[in-house]
Amino acid sequence: MQCSISECKEKAIQTVKISFRETRNLCDGHFKLFKNKDIEHFPRFSKASDY
């Protein structure tokens, strides 16, 4: 079984329910992205220079 993402040619490892009617087969990389979609990522800003 192949990953449902059109650009991906990897082997699917997990079937995930996207919505009420839709399911997708995801490879390892896309499954990790889907699993971590609700985690908030905070940006870190730094000074470019002292001028």
mmCIF file of the C-alpha atoms, coordinates in Angstrom:
data_MODEL
# 
_entry.id   MODEL 
# 
loop_
_atom_site.group_PDB 
_atom_site.id 
_atom_site.type_symbol 
_atom_site.label_atom_id 
_atom_site.label_alt_id 
_atom_site.label_comp_id 
_atom_site.label_asym_id 
_atom_site.label_entity_id 
_atom_site.label_seq_id 
_atom_site.pdbx_PDB_ins_code 
_atom_site.Cartn_x 
_atom_site.Cartn_y 
_atom_site.Cartn_z 
_atom_site.occupancy 
_atom_site.B_iso_or_equiv 
_atom_site.pdbx_formal_charge 
_atom_site.auth_seq_id 
_atom_site.auth_comp_id 
_atom_site.auth_asym_id 
_atom_site.auth_atom_id 
_atom_site.pdbx_PDB_model_num 
ATOM 1  C CA . MET A 1 1  ? 0.000   0.000  0.000  1.00 0.00 ? 1  MET A CA 1 
ATOM 2  C CA . GLN A 1 2  ? 1.367   3.442  -0.974 1.00 0.00 ? 2  GLN A CA 1 
ATOM 3  C CA . CYS A 1 3  ? 1.162   6.775  0.883  1.00 0.00 ? 3  CYS A CA 1 
ATOM 4  C CA . SER A 1 4  ? -1.912  8.842  -0.074 1.00 0.00 ? 4  SER A CA 1 
ATOM 5  C CA . ILE A 1 5  ? 0.075   12.080 -0.422 1.00 0.00 ? 5  ILE A CA 1 
ATOM 6  C CA . SER A 1 6  ? 0.471   12.607 -4.172 1.00 0.00 ? 6  SER A CA 1 
ATOM 7  C CA . GLU A 1 7  ? 4.188   13.546 -4.208 1.00 0.00 ? 7  GLU A CA 1 
ATOM 8  C CA . CYS A 1 8  ? 5.182   10.737 -1.840 1.00 0.00 ? 8  CYS A CA 1 
ATOM 9  C CA . LYS A 1 9  ? 6.221   7.315  -3.109 1.00 0.00 ? 9  LYS A CA 1 
ATOM 10 C CA . GLU A 1 10 ? 6.873   5.712  0.298  1.00 0.00 ? 10 GLU A CA 1 
ATOM 11 C CA . LYS A 1 11 ? 5.105   2.672  1.715  1.00 0.00 ? 11 LYS A CA 1 
ATOM 12 C CA . ALA A 1 12 ? 2.136   3.487  3.986  1.00 0.00 ? 12 ALA A CA 1 
ATOM 13 C CA . ILE A 1 13 ? 2.361   2.339  7.595  1.00 0.00 ? 13 ILE A CA 1 
ATOM 14 C CA . GLN A 1 14 ? -0.870  3.730  9.081  1.00 0.00 ? 14 GLN A CA 1 
ATOM 15 C CA . THR A 1 15 ? -4.430  4.533  7.986  1.00 0.00 ? 15 THR A CA 1 
ATOM 16 C CA . VAL A 1 16 ? -5.643  7.806  9.526  1.00 0.00 ? 16 VAL A CA 1 
ATOM 17 C CA . LYS A 1 17 ? -9.157  9.230  9.653  1.00 0.00 ? 17 LYS A CA 1 
ATOM 18 C CA . ILE A 1 18 ? -8.927  12.819 8.337  1.00 0.00 ? 18 ILE A CA 1 
ATOM 19 C CA . SER A 1 19 ? -12.596 13.768 8.537  1.00 0.00 ? 19 SER A CA 1 
ATOM 20 C CA . PHE A 1 20 ? -16.010 12.180 8.948  1.00 0.00 ? 20 PHE A CA 1 
ATOM 21 C CA . ARG A 1 21 ? -15.822 10.332 5.614  1.00 0.00 ? 21 ARG A CA 1 
ATOM 22 C CA . GLU A 1 22 ? -12.195 10.547 4.540  1.00 0.00 ? 22 GLU A CA 1 
ATOM 23 C CA . THR A 1 23 ? -9.290  8.284  5.500  1.00 0.00 ? 23 THR A CA 1 
ATOM 24 C CA . ARG A 1 24 ? -5.733  8.355  4.212  1.00 0.00 ? 24 ARG A CA 1 
ATOM 25 C CA . ASN A 1 25 ? -2.835  5.945  4.205  1.00 0.00 ? 25 ASN A CA 1 
ATOM 26 C CA . LEU A 1 26 ? 0.267   7.726  5.480  1.00 0.00 ? 26 LEU A CA 1 
ATOM 27 C CA . CYS A 1 27 ? 3.940   6.797  5.418  1.00 0.00 ? 27 CYS A CA 1 
ATOM 28 C CA . ASP A 1 28 ? 6.167   7.161  8.487  1.00 0.00 ? 28 ASP A CA 1 
ATOM 29 C CA . GLY A 1 29 ? 7.191   10.775 7.766  1.00 0.00 ? 29 GLY A CA 1 
ATOM 30 C CA . HIS A 1 30 ? 3.708   12.067 6.979  1.00 0.00 ? 30 HIS A CA 1 
ATOM 31 C CA . PHE A 1 31 ? 2.226   10.163 9.927  1.00 0.00 ? 31 PHE A CA 1 
ATOM 32 C CA . LYS A 1 32 ? 4.648   11.912 12.315 1.00 0.00 ? 32 LYS A CA 1 
ATOM 33 C CA . LEU A 1 33 ? 3.623   15.290 10.844 1.00 0.00 ? 33 LEU A CA 1 
ATOM 34 C CA . PHE A 1 34 ? -0.069  14.440 11.216 1.00 0.00 ? 34 PHE A CA 1 
ATOM 35 C CA . LYS A 1 35 ? 0.397   13.204 14.788 1.00 0.00 ? 35 LYS A CA 1 
ATOM 36 C CA . ASN A 1 36 ? 2.173   16.419 15.853 1.00 0.00 ? 36 ASN A CA 1 
ATOM 37 C CA . LYS A 1 37 ? -0.191  18.845 14.096 1.00 0.00 ? 37 LYS A CA 1 
ATOM 38 C CA . ASP A 1 38 ? -1.762  20.146 17.347 1.00 0.00 ? 38 ASP A CA 1 
ATOM 39 C CA . ILE A 1 39 ? 1.513   20.977 19.108 1.00 0.00 ? 39 ILE A CA 1 
ATOM 40 C CA . GLU A 1 40 ? 2.188   24.708 19.388 1.00 0.00 ? 40 GLU A CA 1 
ATOM 41 C CA . HIS A 1 41 ? 5.599   25.878 18.265 1.00 0.00 ? 41 HIS A CA 1 
ATOM 42 C CA . PHE A 1 42 ? 6.855   29.171 19.689 1.00 0.00 ? 42 PHE A CA 1 
ATOM 43 C CA . PRO A 1 43 ? 9.309   31.263 17.652 1.00 0.00 ? 43 PRO A CA 1 
ATOM 44 C CA . ARG A 1 44 ? 12.602  32.361 19.194 1.00 0.00 ? 44 ARG A CA 1 
ATOM 45 C CA . PHE A 1 45 ? 13.796  35.823 18.205 1.00 0.00 ? 45 PHE A CA 1 
ATOM 46 C CA . SER A 1 46 ? 17.355  37.059 18.494 1.00 0.00 ? 46 SER A CA 1 
ATOM 47 C CA . LYS A 1 47 ? 19.109  40.324 17.775 1.00 0.00 ? 47 LYS A CA 1 
ATOM 48 C CA . ALA A 1 48 ? 20.762  40.550 14.384 1.00 0.00 ? 48 ALA A CA 1 
ATOM 49 C CA . SER A 1 49 ? 23.377  43.081 15.530 1.00 0.00 ? 49 SER A CA 1 
ATOM 50 C CA . ASP A 1 50 ? 24.252  45.561 18.267 1.00 0.00 ? 50 ASP A CA 1 
ATOM 51 C CA . TYR A 1 51 ? 23.941  48.694 16.090 1.00 0.00 ? 51 TYR A CA 1 
# 
